[in-house]
Protein backbone atom coordinates (compact mmCIF):
# COMPACT_ATOMS: atom_id res chain seq x y z
CA UNK A 1 0.00 0.00 0.00
CA UNK A 2 2.99 2.33 0.50
CA UNK A 3 3.41 2.71 -3.24
CA UNK A 4 -0.08 4.07 -3.87
CA UNK A 5 0.55 7.66 -2.69
CA UNK A 6 3.13 7.87 -5.49
CA UNK A 7 0.57 7.47 -8.25
CA UNK A 8 1.59 9.35 -11.38
CA UNK A 9 1.19 13.10 -11.42
CA UNK A 10 1.70 13.71 -15.13
CA UNK A 11 -0.08 12.65 -18.30
CA UNK A 12 3.25 11.68 -19.85
CA UNK A 13 4.32 9.19 -17.17
CA UNK A 14 5.01 5.62 -18.20
CA UNK A 15 2.40 2.96 -18.97
CA UNK A 16 3.33 1.18 -15.74
CA UNK A 17 2.40 4.21 -13.68
CA UNK A 18 -0.89 4.47 -15.55
CA UNK A 19 -1.60 0.81 -14.82
CA UNK A 20 -0.87 1.53 -11.15
CA UNK A 21 -3.63 4.12 -11.19
CA UNK A 22 -6.07 1.72 -12.79
CA UNK A 23 -5.10 -1.00 -10.34
CA UNK A 24 -5.40 1.26 -7.32
CA UNK A 25 -8.80 2.48 -8.45
CA UNK A 26 -10.02 -1.05 -9.08
CA UNK A 27 -8.64 -2.21 -5.74
CA UNK A 28 -10.48 0.48 -3.82
CA UNK A 29 -13.76 -0.12 -5.61
CA UNK A 30 -13.49 -3.90 -5.56
CA UNK A 31 -12.70 -4.04 -1.86
CA UNK A 32 -15.64 -1.79 -1.08
CA UNK A 33 -17.89 -3.81 -3.36
CA UNK A 34 -16.93 -7.06 -1.65
CA UNK A 35 -17.77 -5.72 1.79
CA UNK A 36 -20.95 -4.21 0.41
CA UNK A 37 -22.08 -7.54 -0.98
CA UNK A 38 -21.67 -9.26 2.38
CA UNK A 39 -23.91 -6.61 3.87
CA UNK A 40 -26.79 -7.53 1.53
CA UNK A 41 -27.81 -10.40 3.79
CA UNK A 42 -28.80 -8.22 6.75
CA UNK A 43 -32.36 -9.21 7.73
CA UNK A 44 -35.08 -7.04 6.23
CA UNK A 45 -36.54 -4.43 8.57
CA UNK A 46 -40.28 -3.88 8.64
CA UNK A 47 -42.80 -5.87 6.63
CA UNK A 48 -41.94 -4.89 3.08
CA UNK A 49 -40.51 -8.31 2.22
CA UNK A 50 -37.76 -6.79 0.07
CA UNK A 51 -34.68 -8.91 -0.44
CA UNK A 52 -31.31 -8.31 -2.03
CA UNK A 53 -30.30 -11.97 -2.05
CA UNK A 54 -30.07 -14.18 -5.11
CA UNK A 55 -33.37 -15.31 -6.59
CA UNK A 56 -34.08 -19.00 -5.92
CA UNK A 57 -35.88 -20.76 -8.75
CA UNK A 58 -38.31 -23.63 -8.46
CA UNK A 59 -39.73 -25.79 -11.22
CA UNK A 60 -40.26 -24.64 -14.79
CA UNK A 61 -43.86 -23.66 -15.56
CA UNK A 62 -45.65 -23.93 -18.90
CA UNK A 63 -45.93 -20.47 -20.44
CA UNK A 64 -49.57 -19.49 -21.08
CA UNK A 65 -48.45 -17.14 -23.87
CA UNK A 66 -46.68 -19.71 -26.02
CA UNK A 67 -48.18 -20.04 -29.49
CA UNK A 68 -49.27 -23.62 -28.80
CA UNK A 69 -51.03 -22.74 -25.54
CA UNK A 70 -52.68 -19.60 -26.89
CA UNK A 71 -53.91 -21.59 -29.91
CA UNK A 72 -55.51 -24.19 -27.63
CA UNK A 73 -57.05 -21.47 -25.47
CA UNK A 74 -58.39 -19.66 -28.53
CA UNK A 75 -60.04 -22.84 -29.80
CA UNK A 76 -61.64 -23.38 -26.39
CA UNK A 77 -63.04 -19.84 -26.26
CA UNK A 78 -63.85 -19.06 -29.91
CA UNK A 79 -64.55 -22.51 -31.31
CA UNK A 80 -62.71 -24.79 -33.68
CA UNK A 81 -63.27 -22.54 -36.68
CA UNK A 82 -60.48 -20.20 -35.58
CA UNK A 83 -57.05 -20.98 -37.09
CA UNK A 84 -53.86 -21.15 -35.07
CA UNK A 85 -52.34 -17.84 -34.03
CA UNK A 86 -49.08 -16.63 -35.51
CA UNK A 87 -46.22 -15.64 -33.20
CA UNK A 88 -45.92 -11.97 -32.32
CA UNK A 89 -42.78 -12.30 -30.20
CA UNK A 90 -39.88 -14.57 -29.38
CA UNK A 91 -38.92 -15.50 -25.84
CA UNK A 92 -35.13 -15.49 -26.00
CA UNK A 93 -32.05 -15.37 -23.87
CA UNK A 94 -28.79 -13.60 -24.69
CA UNK A 95 -25.32 -14.29 -23.34
CA UNK A 96 -23.40 -11.03 -23.81
CA UNK A 97 -19.65 -11.46 -23.77
CA UNK A 98 -19.04 -8.11 -22.10
CA UNK A 99 -20.76 -4.89 -21.15
CA UNK A 100 -20.28 -3.44 -24.62
CA UNK A 101 -22.53 -6.21 -25.97
CA UNK A 102 -24.98 -5.57 -23.12
CA UNK A 103 -25.10 -1.94 -24.20
CA UNK A 104 -25.86 -2.91 -27.79
CA UNK A 105 -28.97 -4.75 -26.60
CA UNK A 106 -30.01 -1.92 -24.28
CA UNK A 107 -29.61 0.58 -27.12
CA UNK A 108 -31.99 -1.55 -29.19
CA UNK A 109 -34.62 -1.12 -26.50
CA UNK A 110 -34.46 -4.68 -25.18
CA UNK A 111 -35.77 -5.06 -21.63
CA UNK A 112 -33.31 -7.52 -20.09
CA UNK A 113 -33.87 -9.59 -16.99
CA UNK A 114 -31.26 -11.90 -15.47
CA UNK A 115 -33.48 -14.90 -14.67
CA UNK A 116 -35.88 -17.07 -16.69
CA UNK A 117 -39.47 -15.86 -16.90
CA UNK A 118 -41.15 -19.26 -16.90
CA UNK A 119 -39.97 -20.65 -13.54
CA UNK A 120 -41.62 -20.50 -10.16
CA UNK A 121 -39.84 -18.09 -7.82
CA UNK A 122 -39.16 -19.90 -4.54
CA UNK A 123 -37.46 -16.88 -2.97
CA UNK A 124 -37.55 -13.36 -4.32
CA UNK A 125 -34.35 -11.39 -4.77
CA UNK A 126 -32.67 -8.72 -6.83
CA UNK A 127 -30.38 -10.89 -8.94
CA UNK A 128 -29.75 -14.34 -10.34
CA UNK A 129 -26.66 -15.99 -11.78
CA UNK A 130 -27.01 -19.09 -13.91
CA UNK A 131 -24.87 -21.89 -12.41
CA UNK A 132 -23.66 -22.83 -15.90
CA UNK A 133 -22.00 -19.42 -16.31
CA UNK A 134 -18.68 -18.86 -14.49
CA UNK A 135 -18.72 -16.39 -11.62
CA UNK A 136 -17.57 -12.96 -12.71
CA UNK A 137 -19.03 -13.32 -16.19
CA UNK A 138 -22.33 -11.84 -17.35
CA UNK A 139 -25.12 -14.35 -16.86
CA UNK A 140 -27.84 -15.21 -19.37
CA UNK A 141 -30.16 -12.27 -20.00
CA UNK A 142 -33.80 -13.12 -20.75
CA UNK A 143 -36.02 -10.97 -22.94
CA UNK A 144 -39.08 -10.85 -25.15
CA UNK A 145 -38.48 -9.38 -28.61
CA UNK A 146 -40.78 -8.90 -31.62
CA UNK A 147 -40.59 -11.47 -34.41
CA UNK A 148 -38.98 -8.89 -36.72
CA UNK A 149 -36.24 -8.10 -34.20
CA UNK A 150 -32.82 -7.59 -35.77
CA UNK A 151 -30.59 -9.86 -33.70
CA UNK A 152 -27.12 -8.28 -33.36
CA UNK A 153 -24.26 -10.14 -34.89
CA UNK A 154 -21.70 -11.73 -32.58
CA UNK A 155 -24.00 -11.77 -29.53
CA UNK A 156 -24.87 -15.30 -28.56
CA UNK A 157 -28.58 -15.97 -28.15
CA UNK A 158 -31.06 -18.81 -27.94
CA UNK A 159 -34.69 -18.69 -29.04
CA UNK A 160 -36.60 -20.41 -26.23
CA UNK A 161 -40.18 -20.17 -27.46
CA UNK A 162 -42.58 -18.53 -29.87
CA UNK A 163 -45.16 -16.38 -28.12
CA UNK A 164 -48.47 -14.78 -28.90
CA UNK A 165 -49.23 -11.54 -27.03
CA UNK A 166 -52.59 -10.12 -28.13
CA UNK A 167 -51.50 -6.57 -27.23
CA UNK A 168 -48.77 -6.90 -29.88
CA UNK A 169 -51.07 -8.16 -32.64
CA UNK A 170 -52.85 -5.37 -34.58
CA UNK A 171 -55.25 -7.95 -36.06
CA UNK A 172 -56.90 -8.46 -32.64
CA UNK A 173 -58.49 -5.01 -32.70
CA UNK A 174 -62.11 -5.30 -33.76
CA UNK A 175 -61.93 -9.03 -34.52
CA UNK A 176 -64.73 -9.89 -32.12
CA UNK A 177 -62.56 -12.17 -29.96
CA UNK A 178 -62.54 -11.71 -26.19
CA UNK A 179 -58.76 -11.92 -25.83
CA UNK A 180 -58.91 -11.46 -22.08
CA UNK A 181 -60.98 -14.63 -21.92
CA UNK A 182 -58.42 -16.36 -24.16
CA UNK A 183 -55.60 -15.34 -21.83
CA UNK A 184 -57.51 -16.59 -18.79
CA UNK A 185 -58.17 -19.88 -20.53
CA UNK A 186 -54.49 -20.22 -21.39
CA UNK A 187 -53.63 -19.86 -17.69
CA UNK A 188 -56.15 -22.55 -16.81
CA UNK A 189 -55.03 -24.97 -19.52
CA UNK A 190 -51.40 -24.68 -18.42
CA UNK A 191 -52.15 -25.29 -14.75
CA UNK A 192 -51.49 -21.66 -13.80
CA UNK A 193 -55.11 -20.84 -12.96
CA UNK A 194 -54.25 -20.09 -9.32
CA UNK A 195 -52.33 -17.03 -10.52
CA UNK A 196 -55.50 -15.48 -11.96
CA UNK A 197 -57.07 -12.64 -10.03
CA UNK A 198 -60.10 -13.95 -8.10
CA UNK A 199 -62.42 -11.46 -9.80
CA UNK A 200 -61.30 -12.50 -13.28
CA UNK A 201 -61.43 -16.26 -12.88
CA UNK A 202 -65.09 -16.51 -13.80
CA UNK A 203 -64.98 -13.62 -16.26
CA UNK A 204 -67.11 -11.38 -14.02
CA UNK A 205 -64.44 -8.70 -14.00
CA UNK A 206 -61.99 -7.49 -16.65
CA UNK A 207 -58.23 -7.51 -16.39
CA UNK A 208 -56.54 -4.83 -14.33
CA UNK A 209 -54.04 -2.21 -15.43
CA UNK A 210 -51.37 -1.91 -12.69
CA UNK A 211 -51.14 1.52 -11.14
CA UNK A 212 -50.08 2.97 -7.83
CA UNK A 213 -47.63 5.23 -6.08
CA UNK A 214 -44.05 4.86 -4.97
CA UNK A 215 -43.64 7.30 -2.09
CA UNK A 216 -41.03 8.19 0.49
CA UNK A 217 -41.18 10.13 3.74
CA UNK A 218 -38.92 13.12 4.34
CA UNK A 219 -39.94 14.26 7.85
CA UNK A 220 -37.74 17.38 7.71
CA UNK A 221 -39.74 18.67 4.75
CA UNK A 222 -43.27 17.26 4.93
CA UNK A 223 -45.34 15.06 7.20
CA UNK A 224 -46.92 13.39 4.15
CA UNK A 225 -45.04 11.09 1.76
CA UNK A 226 -43.55 12.65 -1.35
CA UNK A 227 -43.14 10.84 -4.64
CA UNK A 228 -40.14 8.81 -5.75
CA UNK A 229 -39.76 10.73 -8.99
CA UNK A 230 -39.06 9.49 -12.49
CA UNK A 231 -38.03 5.99 -11.44
CA UNK A 232 -38.65 3.03 -13.71
CA UNK A 233 -41.32 0.52 -12.66
CA UNK A 234 -41.46 -2.88 -14.38
CA UNK A 235 -44.02 -5.63 -14.02
CA UNK A 236 -44.52 -8.95 -15.76
CA UNK A 237 -46.40 -12.20 -15.74
CA UNK A 238 -44.40 -14.80 -17.64
CA UNK A 239 -43.40 -13.14 -20.94
CA UNK A 240 -45.97 -10.36 -20.78
CA UNK A 241 -44.19 -7.15 -19.74
CA UNK A 242 -45.20 -3.59 -19.05
CA UNK A 243 -42.85 -0.74 -18.13
CA UNK A 244 -43.39 2.89 -17.16
CA UNK A 245 -41.89 5.73 -15.11
CA UNK A 246 -43.33 7.43 -12.06
CA UNK A 247 -44.33 11.08 -12.37
CA UNK A 248 -43.03 13.81 -10.08
CA UNK A 249 -45.57 12.78 -7.43
CA UNK A 250 -44.51 9.14 -7.60
CA UNK A 251 -47.61 7.87 -9.43
CA UNK A 252 -47.32 5.26 -12.17
CA UNK A 253 -49.74 3.55 -14.53
CA UNK A 254 -48.91 0.67 -16.84
CA UNK A 255 -50.08 0.62 -20.45
CA UNK A 256 -51.08 -3.08 -20.41
CA UNK A 257 -53.71 -4.92 -18.41
CA UNK A 258 -53.22 -8.27 -16.65
CA UNK A 259 -55.65 -10.97 -15.55
CA UNK A 260 -53.11 -12.53 -13.21
CA UNK A 261 -50.89 -11.40 -10.38
CA UNK A 262 -47.67 -9.79 -11.55
CA UNK A 263 -44.11 -9.33 -10.30
CA UNK A 264 -43.03 -5.74 -9.66
CA UNK A 265 -39.53 -4.29 -9.77
CA UNK A 266 -38.07 -0.83 -9.26
CA UNK A 267 -35.25 -0.25 -11.73
CA UNK A 268 -33.12 2.71 -10.70
CA UNK A 269 -32.80 4.20 -14.14
CA UNK A 270 -34.31 7.66 -13.98
CA UNK A 271 -36.28 9.27 -16.78
CA UNK A 272 -33.98 12.30 -16.43
CA UNK A 273 -31.04 10.30 -17.77
CA UNK A 274 -29.04 8.89 -14.85
CA UNK A 275 -28.84 5.46 -13.24
CA UNK A 276 -27.60 3.96 -10.00
CA UNK A 277 -25.39 1.09 -9.18
CA UNK A 278 -24.14 -2.20 -10.42
CA UNK A 279 -26.35 -5.08 -9.40
CA UNK A 280 -23.94 -7.87 -8.48
CA UNK A 281 -22.78 -9.18 -11.88
CA UNK A 282 -21.99 -6.38 -14.30
CA UNK A 283 -25.50 -5.02 -14.57
CA UNK A 284 -25.49 -1.25 -15.04
CA UNK A 285 -28.58 -0.70 -12.89
CA UNK A 286 -29.63 -1.31 -9.31
CA UNK A 287 -32.89 -3.21 -8.98
CA UNK A 288 -35.18 -3.54 -5.98
CA UNK A 289 -37.63 -6.41 -6.34
CA UNK A 290 -41.07 -5.83 -4.87
CA UNK A 291 -42.32 -9.37 -5.40
CA UNK A 292 -45.56 -10.82 -6.75
CA UNK A 293 -48.48 -8.48 -6.14
CA UNK A 294 -52.03 -7.92 -7.46
CA UNK A 295 -52.40 -6.68 -11.01
CA UNK A 296 -54.57 -3.82 -9.77
CA UNK A 297 -51.41 -2.12 -8.58
CA UNK A 298 -48.99 -1.67 -5.74
CA UNK A 299 -48.41 1.27 -3.39
CA UNK A 300 -45.08 1.47 -1.58
CA UNK A 301 -44.10 4.01 1.06
CA UNK A 302 -40.43 4.07 2.04
CA UNK A 303 -38.84 5.77 5.04
CA UNK A 304 -35.50 5.69 6.85
CA UNK A 305 -36.60 2.52 8.71
CA UNK A 306 -37.25 0.65 5.46
CA UNK A 307 -34.76 -1.69 3.87
CA UNK A 308 -31.56 0.35 3.71
CA UNK A 309 -30.65 -0.08 0.06
CA UNK A 310 -34.14 0.72 -1.14
CA UNK A 311 -34.17 3.86 1.04
CA UNK A 312 -30.77 5.06 -0.21
CA UNK A 313 -31.65 4.45 -3.85
CA UNK A 314 -34.94 6.32 -3.59
CA UNK A 315 -33.36 9.38 -1.96
CA UNK A 316 -30.48 9.54 -4.45
CA UNK A 317 -33.05 9.13 -7.22
CA UNK A 318 -35.00 12.15 -5.94
CA UNK A 319 -31.89 14.27 -5.45
CA UNK A 320 -30.84 13.72 -9.06
CA UNK A 321 -34.33 14.40 -10.35
CA UNK A 322 -34.58 17.62 -8.31
CA UNK A 323 -31.10 18.80 -9.30
CA UNK A 324 -31.86 18.36 -13.01
CA UNK A 325 -35.22 20.10 -12.52
CA UNK A 326 -33.39 23.03 -10.91
CA UNK A 327 -31.00 23.13 -13.86
CA UNK A 328 -33.88 23.32 -16.30
CA UNK A 329 -35.65 25.96 -14.22
CA UNK A 330 -32.47 28.07 -14.40
CA UNK A 331 -32.42 27.71 -18.22
CA UNK A 332 -29.13 25.86 -17.91
CA UNK A 333 -27.32 28.41 -15.74
CA UNK A 334 -26.98 25.60 -13.20
CA UNK A 335 -25.29 22.97 -15.38
CA UNK A 336 -27.04 19.61 -15.75
CA UNK A 337 -25.06 16.35 -15.49
CA UNK A 338 -24.22 14.53 -18.73
CA UNK A 339 -26.72 12.00 -19.99
CA UNK A 340 -26.19 8.39 -18.87
CA UNK A 341 -24.57 9.42 -15.59
CA UNK A 342 -23.78 6.37 -13.43
CA UNK A 343 -23.81 6.60 -9.65
CA UNK A 344 -22.40 3.81 -7.51
CA UNK A 345 -23.67 3.73 -3.91
CA UNK A 346 -21.46 2.31 -1.15
CA UNK A 347 -22.78 1.95 2.37
CA UNK A 348 -19.39 1.59 4.06
CA UNK A 349 -17.69 4.65 2.57
CA UNK A 350 -17.84 8.07 4.15
CA UNK A 351 -16.77 10.13 1.15
CA UNK A 352 -17.36 10.58 -2.56
CA UNK A 353 -15.18 10.31 -5.65
CA UNK A 354 -16.34 12.01 -8.83
CA UNK A 355 -14.42 9.87 -11.28
CA UNK A 356 -16.51 10.62 -14.41
CA UNK A 357 -14.73 7.61 -15.94
CA UNK A 358 -17.78 6.39 -17.80
CA UNK A 359 -17.65 9.73 -19.64
CA UNK A 360 -14.03 9.43 -20.68
CA UNK A 361 -11.94 10.78 -17.81
CA UNK A 362 -8.75 8.70 -17.62
CA UNK A 363 -9.41 6.84 -20.89
CA UNK A 364 -9.22 9.99 -22.99
CA UNK A 365 -6.71 11.89 -20.88
CA UNK A 366 -3.87 9.49 -20.17
CA UNK A 367 -1.22 9.56 -22.88
CA UNK A 368 -0.70 5.81 -23.01
CA UNK A 369 -4.43 5.10 -23.13
CA UNK A 370 -5.29 7.50 -25.92
CA UNK A 371 -3.56 5.11 -28.32
CA UNK A 372 -5.78 2.20 -27.25
CA UNK A 373 -8.14 1.24 -30.12
CA UNK A 374 -11.48 3.04 -29.95
CA UNK A 375 -13.37 -0.23 -29.51
CA UNK A 376 -11.47 -1.02 -26.33
CA UNK A 377 -11.77 2.55 -25.09
CA UNK A 378 -15.54 2.24 -25.41
CA UNK A 379 -15.50 -1.02 -23.46
CA UNK A 380 -13.34 0.46 -20.71
CA UNK A 381 -15.74 3.38 -20.35
CA UNK A 382 -18.70 1.05 -20.04
CA UNK A 383 -17.04 -0.81 -17.18
CA UNK A 384 -16.51 2.36 -15.16
CA UNK A 385 -18.88 4.45 -13.09
CA UNK A 386 -18.98 8.22 -12.84
CA UNK A 387 -19.64 8.78 -9.16
CA UNK A 388 -18.71 6.74 -6.08
CA UNK A 389 -21.03 7.94 -3.32
CA UNK A 390 -20.55 6.85 0.29
CA UNK A 391 -23.43 6.77 2.77
CA UNK A 392 -21.77 5.77 6.04
CA UNK A 393 -23.32 7.82 8.84
CA UNK A 394 -26.09 9.25 6.65
CA UNK A 395 -29.24 8.25 8.49
CA UNK A 396 -32.01 10.62 7.43
CA UNK A 397 -33.50 11.56 4.08
CA UNK A 398 -31.89 15.00 4.39
CA UNK A 399 -28.46 13.49 5.13
CA UNK A 400 -28.49 11.28 2.02
CA UNK A 401 -30.12 13.99 -0.09
CA UNK A 402 -27.39 16.53 0.75
CA UNK A 403 -24.60 14.13 -0.19
CA UNK A 404 -26.35 13.25 -3.43
CA UNK A 405 -26.87 16.92 -4.37
CA UNK A 406 -23.14 17.38 -3.88
CA UNK A 407 -22.21 14.71 -6.41
CA UNK A 408 -24.79 15.89 -8.93
CA UNK A 409 -23.28 19.37 -8.62
CA UNK A 410 -19.87 17.84 -9.42
CA UNK A 411 -21.35 16.06 -12.45
CA UNK A 412 -22.86 19.34 -13.63
CA UNK A 413 -19.53 21.12 -13.18
CA UNK A 414 -17.89 18.40 -15.26
CA UNK A 415 -19.96 19.44 -18.29
CA UNK A 416 -18.45 22.96 -18.10
CA UNK A 417 -14.80 21.92 -18.06
CA UNK A 418 -12.65 19.71 -20.29
CA UNK A 419 -11.61 16.17 -19.38
CA UNK A 420 -8.00 17.13 -18.73
CA UNK A 421 -9.21 19.62 -16.11
CA UNK A 422 -11.30 16.92 -14.46
CA UNK A 423 -8.51 14.37 -14.56
CA UNK A 424 -6.20 16.79 -12.70
CA UNK A 425 -8.86 17.23 -10.03
CA UNK A 426 -9.74 13.54 -9.77
CA UNK A 427 -6.11 12.34 -9.73
CA UNK A 428 -5.48 14.64 -6.79
CA UNK A 429 -8.54 13.28 -4.95
CA UNK A 430 -7.56 9.68 -5.69
CA UNK A 431 -4.03 10.19 -4.35
CA UNK A 432 -5.44 11.86 -1.24
CA UNK A 433 -7.99 9.09 -0.75
CA UNK A 434 -5.47 6.26 -0.99
CA UNK A 435 -2.74 7.95 1.05
CA UNK A 436 -5.24 8.74 3.85
CA UNK A 437 -6.24 5.10 4.18
CA UNK A 438 -9.47 5.54 2.21
CA UNK A 439 -10.82 8.19 4.56
CA UNK A 440 -10.16 11.62 3.01
CA UNK A 441 -10.27 12.59 -0.66
CA UNK A 442 -9.72 16.32 -0.07
CA UNK A 443 -6.05 16.20 0.93
CA UNK A 444 -4.25 19.28 2.16
CA UNK A 445 -3.36 22.58 0.49
CA UNK A 446 -0.01 22.64 -1.21
CA UNK A 447 -0.14 19.25 -2.91
CA UNK A 448 -0.07 19.19 -6.70
CA UNK A 449 -3.60 19.69 -8.02
CA UNK A 450 -5.04 21.14 -4.83
CA UNK A 451 -6.10 24.32 -6.65
CA UNK A 452 -8.41 22.29 -8.89
CA UNK A 453 -9.86 20.47 -5.89
CA UNK A 454 -10.40 23.80 -4.15
CA UNK A 455 -12.43 25.12 -7.08
CA UNK A 456 -14.40 21.90 -7.59
CA UNK A 457 -15.27 21.44 -3.93
CA UNK A 458 -16.10 25.04 -3.08
CA UNK A 459 -18.49 25.05 -6.06
CA UNK A 460 -20.10 21.70 -5.20
CA UNK A 461 -20.59 22.58 -1.54
CA UNK A 462 -22.02 25.97 -2.43
CA UNK A 463 -24.42 24.41 -4.93
CA UNK A 464 -25.40 21.72 -2.41
CA UNK A 465 -26.04 24.38 0.25
CA UNK A 466 -28.10 26.59 -2.05
CA UNK A 467 -30.35 23.73 -3.19
CA UNK A 468 -30.70 22.42 0.38
CA UNK A 469 -31.71 25.92 1.46
CA UNK A 470 -34.46 25.91 -1.16
CA UNK A 471 -35.78 22.54 0.01
CA UNK A 472 -35.36 23.14 3.76
CA UNK A 473 -35.70 26.90 4.32
CA UNK A 474 -34.05 27.98 7.54
CA UNK A 475 -33.01 24.46 8.52
CA UNK A 476 -29.63 23.93 6.87
CA UNK A 477 -26.60 26.20 6.78
CA UNK A 478 -23.55 26.28 4.53
CA UNK A 479 -21.91 22.89 4.04
CA UNK A 480 -18.18 22.25 3.72
CA UNK A 481 -16.97 25.05 5.99
CA UNK A 482 -14.95 22.61 8.11
CA UNK A 483 -12.52 21.91 5.27
CA UNK A 484 -9.52 23.90 4.07
CA UNK A 485 -11.28 25.31 1.01
CA UNK A 486 -13.85 28.06 1.38
CA UNK A 487 -17.34 27.72 -0.10
CA UNK A 488 -18.15 30.66 2.19
CA UNK A 489 -16.80 32.93 -0.55
CA UNK A 490 -19.63 31.99 -2.87
CA UNK A 491 -22.32 32.10 -0.19
CA UNK A 492 -21.08 35.56 0.86
CA UNK A 493 -21.57 36.72 -2.73
CA UNK A 494 -24.92 34.93 -2.91
CA UNK A 495 -26.19 36.75 0.18
CA UNK A 496 -25.26 40.07 -1.45
CA UNK A 497 -26.91 39.65 -4.82
CA UNK A 498 -24.83 37.28 -6.93
CA UNK A 499 -26.94 34.12 -6.92
CA UNK A 500 -26.24 30.65 -8.21
CA UNK A 501 -27.60 31.54 -11.66
CA UNK A 502 -24.90 34.23 -11.94
CA UNK A 503 -22.07 32.30 -10.28
CA UNK A 504 -22.42 28.78 -11.70
CA UNK A 505 -21.76 29.70 -15.38
CA UNK A 506 -18.31 31.06 -14.43
CA UNK A 507 -16.90 27.66 -13.42
CA UNK A 508 -15.36 26.68 -16.74
CA UNK A 509 -12.00 25.18 -17.75
CA UNK A 510 -10.11 28.46 -17.45
CA UNK A 511 -10.86 28.68 -13.70
CA UNK A 512 -7.96 26.72 -12.22
CA UNK A 513 -7.45 28.61 -8.95
CA UNK A 514 -9.21 31.02 -6.62
CA UNK A 515 -7.03 33.81 -8.02
CA UNK A 516 -8.40 33.17 -11.51
CA UNK A 517 -11.92 32.95 -10.10
CA UNK A 518 -11.45 36.29 -8.33
CA UNK A 519 -10.30 38.01 -11.51
CA UNK A 520 -13.11 36.45 -13.56
CA UNK A 521 -15.73 37.59 -11.08
CA UNK A 522 -14.41 41.14 -11.28
CA UNK A 523 -14.46 41.09 -15.08
CA UNK A 524 -18.02 39.75 -15.27
CA UNK A 525 -19.53 41.73 -12.41
CA UNK A 526 -17.51 44.97 -11.96
CA UNK A 527 -20.48 46.56 -10.18
CA UNK A 528 -19.88 44.06 -7.34
CA UNK A 529 -16.17 44.86 -7.02
CA UNK A 530 -16.33 45.85 -3.36
CA UNK A 531 -18.35 42.79 -2.37
CA UNK A 532 -16.08 40.43 -4.37
CA UNK A 533 -12.94 41.83 -2.78
CA UNK A 534 -14.52 41.61 0.68
CA UNK A 535 -15.45 37.95 0.16
CA UNK A 536 -11.96 36.88 -0.89
CA UNK A 537 -10.26 39.00 1.78
CA UNK A 538 -12.42 37.43 4.46
CA UNK A 539 -12.32 33.77 3.45
CA UNK A 540 -9.62 32.98 0.91
CA UNK A 541 -6.85 30.86 2.44
NORBEL-V548868 format. One line per field, one symbol per residue. burial: + if it has 9 or more other C-alpha atoms within 8 Angstrom, else -. Layout:
burial->???
This chain:
burial->---++-++----+---++-++--++--+---++-+++------+-----++++++++-----+++++-++++++++++--------+++++++++++-++++-+++---+---++--++++--++++++---+---+++++++++---------+---+--++++------+-------+++++++++++-++--++-+++----+++++++++++++---+--+++++++++++++++-++++++++++++++--+++++++++++++++-+++++++-++-++++++++-+++-++--++++-++--++++++++++++-++-+++-+-++++++---++++++-+++++++++++-+++++++++++------+++++++-++++++++----+-+++++++++++++++++++++-++++++++++++++++-++++-+-----+++++++++++++++++++++--+---+-++++---++++++++++---++++++++++++-++++-+++-+++------+-+++-++--++-
